[in-house]
């Protein structure tokens, strides 16, 4: 079931409104000796010309663009987000599209590198002419691409990151779907320091804006409990060079280590820690890509807690998950469901419902205006609420553990 609840009537969009947003030139009116003649001529000219459409919108298509990692150590994340988006778009297209238009996606690989993300973003906006950017993967790449979207007034939707800077409500074009890293950090620290009563918590983080964002959230969550990070270590993005940091962390004898990183370096850290006898609980933020992490780890007896921003991807009792599984099985029969693809699917579903809500003449302005008004999307039981000062739809965080056989189990 899907429902869209509006807190108030959205300004504009009334019957008879000029859909292009153009205002007649006052100077033409005042200098014209025969105003009625000119107005009649303009009306005839408008009737003879096809209506101007929004960039990325044609009579039968709405085009979205994605820059994400499809190769390298973070490839599973970009592929997962794309699989989920395409599952949602394909599901809508099989039902006739949105107001008769099919949804299309063009994706470019950025290898999780900001410089490439910038080039891809410019290409998507200037050459491909997309309606919106969607499914960017990562904090450093989002930080590079988002200002370009803002400058060009292009919606920047559903980035696969919980970075705080994207939650700034003054950003005109950003629409976040997922919970923030601060909320994930709070949930992890609450579990480790509260439920498990662990006090010596260390952090391994990727040495960039993503890693530091996660570290800041963890530090604040610990401070609220009168604790501090006992030791931290770093590794370089797009590498698995974690041994030096691991040795430094082991010396501090932590009870738990929270890793802020991608799945390959996180798995390398946990496997090596196990070999050298570091007896600790390991935890990580959702960006790790839980299923990819489990695959990299293989069978393990280590306690690994992973924060998620969507429910268990194999919980078919949830209507959202059951529908996601069906959609993915049709659009990509050889692809197994996962947390990342479920998040991509949820993002795609929100976009579909937003396009339906704004009507048969979609524009970037109307799309963004919808998310700035009080509105709640109920996507098969998962509610996402937006407002004037809230550009993040969901606050939900789900804690999970990886079982020895690679399955995931919810932390109660």
Secondary structure by P-SEA (a helix, b strand, c coil): cbbbbbcccccccccccccccccccaaaaaacccaaaaaaaaaaaaaaccccccccccccbbbbbbbccccccaaaaaaaaaaaaaaaaaaaaaacccccbbbbbbbbbccccaaaaaaaaaaaccccccccccccccaaaaaacaaaaaaaccccccccccccccccccccccccccccaaaaaaaaaaaaaccccccbbbbbbcccaaaaaaaaaaaaaaaaacccccbbbbbcccccccaaaaaaaaaacccbbbbccccaaaaaaaaaaaaaccbbbbbbcccccaaaaaaaacccccbbbbbbccccccccccaaaaaaaaaaaaacccccccaaaaaaaaaaaaaaaaaaaacccccaaaaaaaaacbbbbbcccbbbbbcccccccccbbbbbbbccccbbbbcc
